[in-house]
Amino acid sequence: MNKKIIAILALLIVATSIGAVSAFDLSDIFGGAQNETVTIDGVDFNIPDGFEVDPTNTTDKMLEPLKKEGAEISSQSYIKDNTGVSLFVVNVTNGLTVEQALQAMGGDESTINNVTGNIIKDGDITMFDFEKNNHIVLISTNDEKVIGDFLIA
C-alpha cells in the first residue's frame, strides 16, 4: 500500500460517511436493536442500541479500486437518525507496516475508551484510526461523540 492508496482510502472513507448520513433510520418503523457485538476481520465492535446496518451502504463498491491495488479492506456502515458511522479494518499490504501506514494517514494522537490512536477531522467528518491485531482499524462518523460507543478495548 503506498501513499496514493492511503490518500484514496481516506477520500473514500469520507465519501462513505457522507453517504451514510443521507439515509433514513428504519428503527422508528421496526424498532431499534439491542447493543450487540459484531466482528469485522477479527476486530470486535460494539453496535449501540438503535444503530442499524445502513441499507444504502456503498462501501464495497467504493473500496473496489483499492482492493484491486492489493489492499484487503473489510467494512460495514451503520446509521441512527442523522448519525452515520463506517467501520473499516484494513490489512496492510505492499510492504508498508501498520505503523508506517498510520503515520502516513496523519492526525492528532488521542485516547478514546482506553484505545490510543489518531483523530483526523475533515469538514464534518471525524475519523479515529488505530492498530489492532496487526490491522488498521478506522471509525469514520459525522458525530465524534459516538466513536467511543463503538470501541471495544
LUMKE-91405 format. One record per residue: residue in one letter; residue number from 1; x, y, z of N, C-alpha, C in turn. Coordinates in nm, 2 decimals. Atoms other than C-alpha are relative to their C-alpha. Example, Ala and Ser with C-alpha at 12.3 -4.5 7.8 and 13.67 -1.06 7.14 Angstrom:
ATOM  A  1  0.09  -0.12  0.00  1.23  -0.45  0.78  0.09  0.12  0.00
ATOM  S  2  -0.09  -0.11  0.00  1.37  -0.11  0.71  -0.08  0.11  0.08
This chain:
ATOM  M  1  0.09  -0.12  0.00  0.00  0.00  0.00  0.09  0.12  0.00
ATOM  N  2  -0.08  -0.12  0.00  0.16  0.33  -0.10  -0.08  0.12  0.04
ATOM  K  3  0.07  -0.12  -0.05  0.07  0.69  -0.01  -0.12  0.03  -0.09
ATOM  K  4  0.11  -0.02  0.09  -0.16  0.71  -0.32  -0.12  -0.08  0.05
ATOM  I  5  0.10  0.08  -0.05  -0.36  0.42  -0.19  -0.06  0.05  0.13
ATOM  I  6  0.05  -0.05  -0.13  -0.38  0.57  0.16  -0.08  0.13  -0.03
ATOM  A  7  0.08  -0.12  0.03  -0.50  0.90  0.01  -0.13  -0.03  -0.06
ATOM  I  8  0.13  0.04  0.06  -0.77  0.73  -0.20  -0.08  -0.06  0.11
ATOM  L  9  0.07  0.06  -0.11  -0.87  0.53  0.11  -0.07  0.11  0.09
ATOM  A  10  0.05  -0.11  -0.08  -0.91  0.85  0.31  -0.12  0.07  -0.07
ATOM  L  11  0.10  -0.06  0.08  -1.12  1.01  0.04  -0.13  -0.09  -0.01
ATOM  L  12  0.11  0.10  0.01  -1.34  0.70  0.00  -0.07  -0.01  0.14
ATOM  I  13  0.06  0.00  -0.13  -1.40  0.69  0.38  -0.08  0.12  0.02
ATOM  V  14  0.08  -0.12  -0.01  -1.51  1.05  0.38  -0.13  -0.01  -0.08
ATOM  A  15  0.12  0.01  0.08  -1.75  0.99  0.09  -0.10  -0.10  0.05
ATOM  T  16  0.09  0.10  -0.06  -1.89  0.68  0.25  -0.07  0.05  0.12
ATOM  S  17  0.06  -0.06  -0.12  -1.95  0.86  0.58  -0.11  0.10  -0.04
ATOM  I  18  0.10  -0.10  0.04  -2.13  1.14  0.40  -0.12  -0.07  -0.06
ATOM  G  19  0.12  0.07  0.05  -2.35  0.89  0.21  -0.08  -0.07  0.11
ATOM  A  20  0.07  0.07  -0.11  -2.44  0.71  0.53  -0.09  0.10  0.07
ATOM  V  21  0.08  -0.10  -0.07  -2.58  1.04  0.68  -0.12  0.03  -0.08
ATOM  S  22  0.12  -0.03  0.08  -2.82  1.08  0.39  -0.11  -0.10  0.00
ATOM  A  23  0.10  0.10  -0.01  -3.00  0.76  0.46  -0.10  0.03  0.11
ATOM  F  24  0.09  -0.03  -0.11  -3.31  0.75  0.68  0.01  -0.12  0.10
ATOM  D  25  -0.01  0.10  -0.11  -3.35  0.55  1.01  -0.12  -0.09  -0.01
ATOM  L  26  0.11  0.10  0.00  -3.56  0.23  0.98  -0.04  -0.04  0.14
ATOM  S  27  0.03  0.05  -0.14  -3.55  0.17  1.36  -0.13  0.06  0.05
ATOM  D  28  0.13  -0.06  -0.04  -3.85  0.41  1.40  -0.12  -0.09  -0.04
ATOM  I  29  0.11  0.08  0.05  -4.06  0.17  1.20  0.01  -0.14  0.06
ATOM  F  30  -0.01  0.14  -0.04  -3.92  -0.17  1.30  0.06  -0.02  0.14
ATOM  G  31  -0.06  0.01  -0.13  -3.77  -0.09  1.64  0.15  -0.02  0.00
ATOM  G  32  -0.14  0.00  0.00  -3.41  -0.05  1.74  0.05  -0.13  0.05
ATOM  A  33  -0.07  0.12  -0.05  -3.17  -0.33  1.81  0.06  0.02  0.13
ATOM  Q  34  -0.07  -0.01  -0.12  -3.02  -0.40  2.14  0.15  0.01  -0.03
ATOM  N  35  -0.15  0.00  0.02  -2.64  -0.34  2.19  0.04  -0.14  -0.04
ATOM  E  36  -0.05  0.13  0.04  -2.46  -0.62  2.01  0.15  0.02  -0.04
ATOM  T  37  -0.13  -0.01  0.04  -2.11  -0.70  1.92  0.01  -0.07  -0.14
ATOM  V  38  -0.03  0.05  0.14  -2.00  -0.75  1.55  0.15  -0.01  -0.01
ATOM  T  39  -0.14  0.02  0.03  -1.67  -0.88  1.43  0.03  0.02  -0.14
ATOM  I  40  -0.04  -0.02  0.14  -1.51  -0.75  1.12  0.15  -0.03  -0.01
ATOM  D  41  -0.13  0.05  0.03  -1.20  -0.93  1.00  0.08  -0.02  0.13
ATOM  G  42  -0.07  0.03  -0.13  -1.11  -1.04  1.36  0.00  0.11  0.10
ATOM  V  43  0.00  -0.11  -0.09  -1.18  -0.70  1.52  -0.15  0.02  0.05
ATOM  D  44  0.13  -0.01  -0.06  -1.48  -0.67  1.76  -0.04  0.15  0.01
ATOM  F  45  0.05  -0.13  -0.01  -1.70  -0.36  1.76  -0.13  -0.01  0.08
ATOM  N  46  0.13  -0.01  -0.07  -1.99  -0.26  1.99  -0.10  0.07  -0.10
ATOM  I  47  0.10  -0.07  0.08  -2.30  -0.16  1.79  -0.11  0.05  0.10
ATOM  P  48  0.10  -0.05  -0.10  -2.51  0.07  2.02  -0.14  -0.01  -0.04
ATOM  D  49  0.14  0.01  0.02  -2.88  0.04  2.06  -0.05  0.11  -0.09
ATOM  G  50  0.06  -0.09  0.09  -3.07  0.20  1.78  0.08  0.01  -0.13
ATOM  F  51  -0.08  -0.01  0.12  -2.79  0.18  1.52  -0.03  -0.12  -0.09
ATOM  E  52  0.04  0.11  0.09  -2.89  -0.03  1.22  0.10  0.00  -0.12
ATOM  V  53  -0.08  0.01  0.12  -2.69  -0.15  0.92  -0.06  0.10  -0.10
ATOM  D  54  0.04  -0.10  0.10  -2.70  0.13  0.66  -0.04  -0.07  -0.13
ATOM  P  55  0.05  0.07  0.12  -2.92  -0.01  0.37  0.05  0.06  -0.13
ATOM  T  56  -0.06  -0.07  0.12  -2.76  0.24  0.13  0.15  -0.01  -0.01
ATOM  N  57  -0.14  0.02  0.00  -2.41  0.13  0.21  0.06  -0.03  -0.13
ATOM  T  58  -0.07  0.03  0.13  -2.19  0.15  -0.10  0.15  -0.02  0.02
ATOM  T  59  -0.15  0.01  -0.03  -1.86  0.09  0.08  0.07  -0.10  -0.09
ATOM  D  60  -0.07  0.10  0.08  -1.78  -0.23  -0.10  0.03  0.05  -0.14
ATOM  K  61  -0.02  -0.05  0.13  -1.82  -0.07  -0.44  0.11  0.11  -0.01
ATOM  M  62  -0.09  -0.11  0.00  -1.63  0.24  -0.34  0.14  -0.05  0.03
ATOM  L  63  -0.13  0.05  -0.04  -1.34  0.04  -0.20  0.06  -0.10  -0.10
ATOM  E  64  -0.04  0.10  0.10  -1.31  -0.19  -0.50  0.13  0.04  -0.07
ATOM  P  65  -0.13  -0.04  0.06  -1.03  0.02  -0.67  0.12  -0.03  0.09
ATOM  L  66  -0.11  0.03  -0.10  -0.82  -0.01  -0.35  0.03  -0.15  0.01
ATOM  K  67  -0.02  0.14  -0.01  -0.88  -0.38  -0.33  0.07  -0.06  -0.12
ATOM  K  68  -0.08  0.04  0.12  -0.76  -0.42  -0.69  0.14  0.03  0.01
ATOM  E  69  -0.14  -0.03  -0.02  -0.44  -0.25  -0.58  0.07  -0.08  0.10
ATOM  G  70  -0.06  0.09  -0.10  -0.39  -0.52  -0.32  -0.04  0.03  0.14
ATOM  A  71  0.05  -0.03  -0.13  -0.55  -0.36  -0.02  -0.11  -0.10  0.04
ATOM  E  72  0.10  0.09  -0.05  -0.75  -0.60  0.19  -0.08  0.08  0.11
ATOM  I  73  0.08  -0.09  -0.08  -1.04  -0.39  0.34  -0.13  -0.07  0.03
ATOM  S  74  0.13  0.04  -0.04  -1.34  -0.51  0.53  -0.07  0.12  0.07
ATOM  S  75  0.07  -0.12  -0.06  -1.61  -0.26  0.63  -0.15  -0.03  0.02
ATOM  Q  76  0.15  0.01  -0.02  -1.97  -0.21  0.75  -0.04  0.14  0.04
ATOM  S  77  0.05  -0.13  -0.04  -2.17  0.11  0.79  -0.13  -0.01  0.07
ATOM  Y  78  0.12  0.00  -0.08  -2.44  0.19  1.04  -0.06  0.14  0.00
ATOM  I  79  0.06  -0.13  0.00  -2.69  0.47  1.08  -0.11  0.00  0.11
ATOM  K  80  0.11  -0.02  -0.10  -2.92  0.61  1.35  -0.03  0.15  -0.01
ATOM  D  81  0.05  -0.14  0.02  -3.12  0.93  1.29  0.09  0.07  -0.10
ATOM  N  82  -0.09  -0.07  0.10  -2.87  1.17  1.13  0.15  -0.03  0.02
ATOM  T  83  -0.14  0.04  -0.03  -2.56  0.99  1.26  0.04  -0.12  -0.08
ATOM  G  84  -0.05  0.12  0.07  -2.37  0.77  1.02  0.14  -0.04  0.05
ATOM  V  85  -0.12  0.05  -0.05  -2.08  0.55  1.12  0.05  -0.11  -0.09
ATOM  S  86  -0.06  0.11  0.08  -1.85  0.34  0.90  0.12  -0.05  0.07
ATOM  L  87  -0.10  0.07  -0.06  -1.62  0.08  1.04  0.09  -0.07  -0.10
ATOM  F  88  -0.09  0.05  0.10  -1.31  -0.02  0.84  0.11  -0.08  0.07
ATOM  V  89  -0.11  0.07  -0.05  -1.05  -0.29  0.91  0.09  -0.03  -0.13
ATOM  V  90  -0.09  0.00  0.12  -0.75  -0.27  0.67  0.12  -0.09  0.03
ATOM  N  91  -0.12  0.09  -0.01  -0.49  -0.55  0.63  0.10  0.07  -0.09
ATOM  V  92  -0.10  -0.08  0.07  -0.18  -0.35  0.53  0.08  -0.10  -0.09
ATOM  T  93  -0.07  0.08  0.09  -0.02  -0.49  0.22  0.11  0.08  -0.08
ATOM  N  94  -0.10  -0.07  0.09  0.25  -0.39  -0.04  0.12  0.06  0.08
ATOM  G  95  -0.13  -0.03  -0.07  0.54  -0.37  0.21  0.00  0.10  0.11
ATOM  L  96  0.00  -0.09  -0.11  0.43  -0.10  0.45  -0.04  -0.07  0.13
ATOM  T  97  0.04  0.05  -0.13  0.40  -0.17  0.82  -0.13  0.07  0.04
ATOM  V  98  0.11  -0.07  -0.05  0.09  -0.08  1.01  0.04  0.14  0.05
ATOM  E  99  -0.04  -0.13  -0.06  0.28  0.19  1.19  0.03  0.10  -0.11
ATOM  Q  100  -0.03  -0.09  0.11  0.41  0.34  0.86  -0.13  0.05  -0.07
ATOM  A  101  0.13  -0.04  0.07  0.05  0.34  0.71  -0.07  0.10  0.09
ATOM  L  102  0.06  -0.09  -0.10  -0.09  0.51  1.03  0.07  0.13  0.00
ATOM  Q  103  -0.07  -0.13  0.00  0.18  0.77  1.03  -0.03  0.08  -0.13
ATOM  A  104  0.02  -0.06  0.13  0.12  0.84  0.66  -0.14  0.06  0.00
ATOM  M  105  0.13  -0.06  -0.01  -0.25  0.90  0.74  -0.01  0.12  0.08
ATOM  G  106  -0.01  -0.12  -0.07  -0.16  1.16  0.99  -0.11  0.00  0.12
ATOM  G  107  0.10  -0.02  -0.11  -0.39  1.31  1.26  0.07  0.03  0.13
ATOM  D  108  -0.05  -0.03  -0.13  -0.36  1.40  1.62  -0.02  -0.11  0.10
ATOM  E  109  0.01  0.11  -0.10  -0.29  1.14  1.89  -0.11  0.03  0.10
ATOM  S  110  0.11  -0.01  -0.09  -0.59  1.07  2.11  -0.03  -0.13  0.06
ATOM  T  111  0.04  0.13  -0.06  -0.71  0.81  2.35  -0.15  0.01  0.03
ATOM  I  112  0.14  0.01  -0.02  -1.08  0.71  2.35  -0.03  -0.14  0.06
ATOM  N  113  0.04  0.13  -0.07  -1.21  0.44  2.59  0.12  -0.09  0.01
ATOM  N  114  -0.13  0.07  -0.02  -0.85  0.33  2.66  0.06  -0.06  -0.13
ATOM  V  115  -0.06  0.04  0.13  -0.77  0.29  2.29  0.07  0.12  -0.05
ATOM  T  116  -0.08  -0.11  0.04  -0.49  0.51  2.17  0.01  -0.01  -0.16
ATOM  G  117  -0.01  -0.01  0.14  -0.50  0.62  1.81  0.02  0.14  -0.05
ATOM  N  118  -0.01  -0.14  0.06  -0.52  0.93  1.58  -0.14  0.05  -0.04
ATOM  I  119  0.12  -0.07  0.04  -0.81  1.17  1.53  0.03  0.08  -0.13
ATOM  I  120  -0.02  -0.08  0.12  -0.84  1.31  1.18  -0.14  0.06  -0.03
ATOM  K  121  0.12  -0.08  0.03  -1.10  1.58  1.10  0.01  0.05  -0.14
ATOM  D  122  0.02  -0.05  0.14  -1.22  1.66  0.75  -0.14  0.06  -0.02
ATOM  G  123  0.13  -0.06  0.00  -1.50  1.91  0.75  -0.09  -0.06  0.11
ATOM  D  124  0.09  0.05  -0.10  -1.80  1.75  0.93  0.03  -0.15  0.04
ATOM  I  125  -0.03  0.14  -0.02  -1.64  1.40  0.93  0.12  -0.01  0.09
ATOM  T  126  -0.11  0.03  -0.09  -1.42  1.27  1.21  0.04  -0.14  -0.01
ATOM  M  127  -0.04  0.14  0.01  -1.21  0.96  1.18  0.10  -0.03  0.11
ATOM  F  128  -0.09  0.04  -0.11  -1.03  0.77  1.46  0.06  -0.13  -0.05
ATOM  D  129  -0.07  0.12  0.04  -0.77  0.52  1.35  0.10  -0.05  0.10
ATOM  F  130  -0.09  0.06  -0.10  -0.56  0.28  1.55  0.04  -0.14  -0.05
ATOM  E  131  -0.04  0.14  0.03  -0.38  -0.06  1.53  -0.06  -0.10  0.09
ATOM  K  132  0.04  0.11  -0.09  -0.53  -0.38  1.65  0.01  -0.13  -0.08
ATOM  N  133  -0.02  0.13  0.07  -0.44  -0.74  1.56  0.08  0.01  -0.13
ATOM  N  134  -0.09  -0.02  0.12  -0.18  -0.61  1.31  -0.08  0.05  -0.12
ATOM  H  135  0.09  -0.06  0.11  -0.46  -0.43  1.11  -0.01  0.15  0.04
ATOM  I  136  0.04  -0.14  -0.03  -0.55  -0.06  1.08  -0.15  -0.01  0.02
ATOM  V  137  0.14  -0.01  -0.02  -0.89  0.00  1.23  -0.04  0.14  -0.01
ATOM  L  138  0.04  -0.14  0.02  -1.07  0.31  1.13  -0.16  0.02  0.02
ATOM  I  139  0.15  -0.03  -0.02  -1.41  0.45  1.26  -0.02  0.14  -0.06
ATOM  S  140  0.03  -0.12  0.06  -1.55  0.73  1.05  -0.14  0.04  0.02
ATOM  T  141  0.14  -0.04  -0.03  -1.85  0.94  1.15  -0.02  0.15  -0.01
ATOM  N  142  0.03  -0.14  0.00  -2.02  1.27  1.13  -0.03  0.05  0.14
ATOM  D  143  0.03  -0.03  -0.14  -2.07  1.27  1.51  0.11  -0.06  0.09
ATOM  E  144  -0.11  0.04  -0.07  -1.74  1.25  1.70  -0.03  -0.07  0.13
ATOM  K  145  0.04  0.05  -0.13  -1.92  1.18  2.03  -0.03  -0.15  0.00
ATOM  V  146  0.04  0.14  0.00  -2.03  0.83  1.92  0.12  -0.10  -0.03
ATOM  I  147  -0.11  0.09  0.02  -1.68  0.69  1.84  0.02  -0.09  0.11
ATOM  G  148  -0.02  0.09  -0.12  -1.63  0.56  2.19  -0.11  -0.10  0.02
ATOM  D  149  0.11  0.10  -0.02  -1.97  0.38  2.18  0.03  -0.12  -0.09
ATOM  F  150  -0.03  0.12  0.09  -1.83  0.15  1.90  0.12  -0.07  0.04
ATOM  L  151  -0.13  0.06  -0.04  -1.49  0.08  2.06  -0.02  -0.11  0.10
ATOM  I  152  -0.01  0.10  -0.10  -1.42  -0.24  2.25  0.15  -0.01  0.02
ATOM  A  153  -0.14  0.00  -0.02  -1.08  -0.21  2.41  0.06  -0.14  0.01
